[in-house]
Amino acid sequence: MIPAPLLDNVTEVDTPERVRFRYRVAGPARRGLAYLIDLLVRAALALIVGAIVTFAAGIRTGRLREASGGVVLVVLFALEWGYYLLFEVLWNGSSPGKRALSLRVVKEGGFPITVTASVLRNLLRAADFLPLGYVLGLMVMAGDRRFRRLGDHVAGTMVVLEQRVRVAAPVPLEPPATREELEEFPPRPRLTAAERDGIEALLRRKDLSPPRRAELAEMIAPALARRMGVPLRDPVRFVALLLLRASGGGPRERLP
């Protein structure tokens, strides 16, 4: 019996260049909280504009006072239909609420959202609201593995969680590599992703004793040395130099 796949909010996207990206899609709870923040922002903007219009109507008479109600309605309409469109276009798929929770709207292929897609997904917001309180939108999201509401399906978009990734510091090499050592290696040694990850994990582990680290390096260094055509002396230093050279360190290839 094949076990059922676990519920996960990670989705993979394959680009036309055959590069695969992984995104964490935002669920209803996080998106609902972002909506509440945006609702408060819109309410604050509406109150500010309403106060300005009321103050202006109070010191003026005639047609300006009569038009104040129409101005407020126009502002409310603009906030309801133009708020998300404006911010999603200017802030690369984010609104104040989404930015506060590290959310962003992207195309299903991982590309930035376009004006057309933003218009479509926000026009369908009224349909997602039906019959009340976004019930239809929540039902559609519950049946979709990427938690897309009706507007997302039509526009071809999804809401993802932006994760801040800290870039690890370069693997330390003591003593520092000499130019002569690095020139023994090809300018850009070809290592698979698994080989790079394995070498980096070996060199970064702090719980290994020097003999154990040398023993593990001895298991992979000879084959790599033969493939690169590089003499092997110290296995640990060899894999460290190889990783450095594969990452672009050392002297560059001389042009003819």
Contacts in CASP RR format, 6 or more apart in sequence:
PFRMAT RR
TARGET T0000
AUTHOR 0000-0000-0000
METHOD contacts of the structure
MODEL  1
MIPAPLLDNVTEVDTPERVRFRYRVAGPARRGLAYLIDLLVRAALALIVG
AIVTFAAGIRTGRLREASGGVVLVVLFALEWGYYLLFEVLWNGSSPGKRA
LSLRVVKEGGFPITVTASVLRNLLRAADFLPLGYVLGLMVMAGDRRFRRL
GDHVAGTMVVLEQRVRVAAPVPLEPPATREELEEFPPRPRLTAAERDGIE
ALLRRKDLSPPRRAELAEMIAPALARRMGVPLRDPVRFVALLLLRASGGG
PRERLP
9 24 0 8 1.000
9 25 0 8 1.000
9 26 0 8 1.000
9 27 0 8 1.000
9 147 0 8 1.000
10 22 0 8 1.000
10 23 0 8 1.000
10 24 0 8 1.000
10 25 0 8 1.000
11 22 0 8 1.000
11 23 0 8 1.000
11 24 0 8 1.000
11 25 0 8 1.000
11 145 0 8 1.000
11 146 0 8 1.000
11 158 0 8 1.000
12 20 0 8 1.000
12 21 0 8 1.000
12 22 0 8 1.000
12 23 0 8 1.000
13 20 0 8 1.000
13 21 0 8 1.000
13 22 0 8 1.000
13 23 0 8 1.000
13 108 0 8 1.000
13 109 0 8 1.000
13 110 0 8 1.000
14 20 0 8 1.000
15 21 0 8 1.000
15 109 0 8 1.000
15 110 0 8 1.000
21 110 0 8 1.000
23 106 0 8 1.000
23 110 0 8 1.000
23 158 0 8 1.000
23 160 0 8 1.000
23 161 0 8 1.000
24 160 0 8 1.000
24 161 0 8 1.000
24 163 0 8 1.000
25 146 0 8 1.000
25 147 0 8 1.000
25 158 0 8 1.000
25 159 0 8 1.000
25 160 0 8 1.000
25 161 0 8 1.000
26 34 0 8 1.000
26 101 0 8 1.000
26 103 0 8 1.000
26 147 0 8 1.000
26 159 0 8 1.000
26 160 0 8 1.000
26 161 0 8 1.000
27 141 0 8 1.000
27 147 0 8 1.000
27 159 0 8 1.000
28 138 0 8 1.000
28 141 0 8 1.000
28 142 0 8 1.000
28 147 0 8 1.000
30 101 0 8 1.000
30 103 0 8 1.000
30 161 0 8 1.000
31 103 0 8 1.000
31 147 0 8 1.000
31 159 0 8 1.000
33 101 0 8 1.000
34 95 0 8 1.000
34 97 0 8 1.000
34 98 0 8 1.000
34 100 0 8 1.000
34 101 0 8 1.000
34 103 0 8 1.000
35 97 0 8 1.000
37 96 0 8 1.000
37 97 0 8 1.000
37 100 0 8 1.000
37 101 0 8 1.000
38 83 0 8 1.000
38 84 0 8 1.000
38 95 0 8 1.000
38 96 0 8 1.000
38 97 0 8 1.000
38 98 0 8 1.000
41 96 0 8 1.000
41 97 0 8 1.000
42 79 0 8 1.000
42 80 0 8 1.000
42 83 0 8 1.000
45 79 0 8 1.000
46 72 0 8 1.000
46 75 0 8 1.000
46 76 0 8 1.000
46 79 0 8 1.000
49 72 0 8 1.000
49 75 0 8 1.000
50 72 0 8 1.000
50 75 0 8 1.000
53 68 0 8 1.000
53 69 0 8 1.000
53 71 0 8 1.000
53 72 0 8 1.000
53 75 0 8 1.000
54 68 0 8 1.000
56 64 0 8 1.000
56 68 0 8 1.000
57 64 0 8 1.000
57 65 0 8 1.000
57 68 0 8 1.000
58 65 0 8 1.000
81 122 0 8 1.000
82 122 0 8 1.000
83 95 0 8 1.000
84 95 0 8 1.000
84 118 0 8 1.000
84 122 0 8 1.000
84 125 0 8 1.000
85 115 0 8 1.000
85 118 0 8 1.000
85 119 0 8 1.000
85 122 0 8 1.000
87 93 0 8 1.000
87 94 0 8 1.000
87 95 0 8 1.000
87 96 0 8 1.000
88 94 0 8 1.000
88 95 0 8 1.000
88 105 0 8 1.000
88 113 0 8 1.000
88 118 0 8 1.000
88 122 0 8 1.000
89 113 0 8 1.000
89 115 0 8 1.000
89 118 0 8 1.000
91 99 0 8 1.000
92 104 0 8 1.000
92 112 0 8 1.000
92 113 0 8 1.000
93 104 0 8 1.000
93 105 0 8 1.000
93 106 0 8 1.000
93 112 0 8 1.000
93 113 0 8 1.000
93 118 0 8 1.000
94 103 0 8 1.000
94 104 0 8 1.000
94 105 0 8 1.000
97 103 0 8 1.000
98 104 0 8 1.000
98 105 0 8 1.000
98 159 0 8 1.000
102 161 0 8 1.000
102 162 0 8 1.000
102 163 0 8 1.000
102 164 0 8 1.000
103 159 0 8 1.000
103 160 0 8 1.000
103 161 0 8 1.000
103 162 0 8 1.000
104 159 0 8 1.000
104 160 0 8 1.000
104 162 0 8 1.000
105 113 0 8 1.000
105 118 0 8 1.000
105 121 0 8 1.000
105 157 0 8 1.000
105 158 0 8 1.000
105 159 0 8 1.000
105 160 0 8 1.000
106 112 0 8 1.000
106 113 0 8 1.000
106 157 0 8 1.000
106 158 0 8 1.000
106 159 0 8 1.000
106 160 0 8 1.000
107 113 0 8 1.000
107 114 0 8 1.000
107 117 0 8 1.000
107 156 0 8 1.000
107 157 0 8 1.000
107 158 0 8 1.000
108 146 0 8 1.000
108 156 0 8 1.000
108 157 0 8 1.000
108 158 0 8 1.000
113 157 0 8 1.000
116 155 0 8 1.000
117 155 0 8 1.000
117 156 0 8 1.000
117 157 0 8 1.000
118 155 0 8 1.000
120 151 0 8 1.000
120 154 0 8 1.000
120 155 0 8 1.000
121 151 0 8 1.000
121 152 0 8 1.000
121 154 0 8 1.000
121 155 0 8 1.000
121 156 0 8 1.000
121 157 0 8 1.000
123 151 0 8 1.000
124 149 0 8 1.000
124 150 0 8 1.000
124 151 0 8 1.000
124 154 0 8 1.000
124 155 0 8 1.000
125 151 0 8 1.000
127 136 0 8 1.000
127 150 0 8 1.000
127 151 0 8 1.000
128 134 0 8 1.000
128 136 0 8 1.000
128 137 0 8 1.000
128 140 0 8 1.000
128 149 0 8 1.000
128 150 0 8 1.000
128 151 0 8 1.000
129 136 0 8 1.000
129 137 0 8 1.000
130 136 0 8 1.000
134 149 0 8 1.000
136 150 0 8 1.000
137 149 0 8 1.000
137 150 0 8 1.000
138 149 0 8 1.000
140 148 0 8 1.000
140 149 0 8 1.000
140 150 0 8 1.000
140 153 0 8 1.000
141 147 0 8 1.000
141 148 0 8 1.000
141 149 0 8 1.000
144 153 0 8 1.000
146 152 0 8 1.000
146 158 0 8 1.000
147 158 0 8 1.000
147 159 0 8 1.000
148 156 0 8 1.000
148 157 0 8 1.000
148 158 0 8 1.000
151 157 0 8 1.000
152 158 0 8 1.000
152 159 0 8 1.000
168 204 0 8 1.000
170 244 0 8 1.000
170 247 0 8 1.000
171 200 0 8 1.000
171 203 0 8 1.000
171 204 0 8 1.000
171 240 0 8 1.000
171 243 0 8 1.000
171 244 0 8 1.000
173 237 0 8 1.000
173 240 0 8 1.000
173 241 0 8 1.000
173 244 0 8 1.000
177 241 0 8 1.000
177 244 0 8 1.000
177 250 0 8 1.000
179 250 0 8 1.000
179 251 0 8 1.000
181 241 0 8 1.000
182 241 0 8 1.000
182 244 0 8 1.000
182 245 0 8 1.000
182 249 0 8 1.000
182 250 0 8 1.000
182 251 0 8 1.000
183 251 0 8 1.000
184 230 0 8 1.000
184 231 0 8 1.000
185 228 0 8 1.000
185 230 0 8 1.000
185 241 0 8 1.000
185 242 0 8 1.000
185 245 0 8 1.000
186 228 0 8 1.000
186 245 0 8 1.000
187 245 0 8 1.000
187 252 0 8 1.000
187 253 0 8 1.000
188 245 0 8 1.000
188 246 0 8 1.000
188 248 0 8 1.000
188 253 0 8 1.000
189 228 0 8 1.000
189 242 0 8 1.000
189 245 0 8 1.000
189 246 0 8 1.000
190 246 0 8 1.000
191 199 0 8 1.000
191 242 0 8 1.000
191 243 0 8 1.000
191 246 0 8 1.000
195 220 0 8 1.000
195 224 0 8 1.000
196 243 0 8 1.000
196 246 0 8 1.000
199 220 0 8 1.000
199 239 0 8 1.000
199 240 0 8 1.000
199 242 0 8 1.000
199 243 0 8 1.000
200 243 0 8 1.000
202 208 0 8 1.000
202 213 0 8 1.000
202 216 0 8 1.000
202 217 0 8 1.000
202 239 0 8 1.000
203 236 0 8 1.000
203 239 0 8 1.000
203 240 0 8 1.000
203 243 0 8 1.000
205 213 0 8 1.000
208 216 0 8 1.000
210 236 0 8 1.000
213 236 0 8 1.000
214 235 0 8 1.000
214 236 0 8 1.000
217 235 0 8 1.000
217 236 0 8 1.000
217 238 0 8 1.000
217 239 0 8 1.000
218 235 0 8 1.000
220 239 0 8 1.000
221 232 0 8 1.000
221 235 0 8 1.000
221 238 0 8 1.000
221 239 0 8 1.000
222 232 0 8 1.000
222 235 0 8 1.000
224 238 0 8 1.000
224 239 0 8 1.000
224 242 0 8 1.000
225 231 0 8 1.000
225 232 0 8 1.000
225 238 0 8 1.000
228 242 0 8 1.000
230 238 0 8 1.000
230 242 0 8 1.000
232 238 0 8 1.000
244 250 0 8 1.000
END
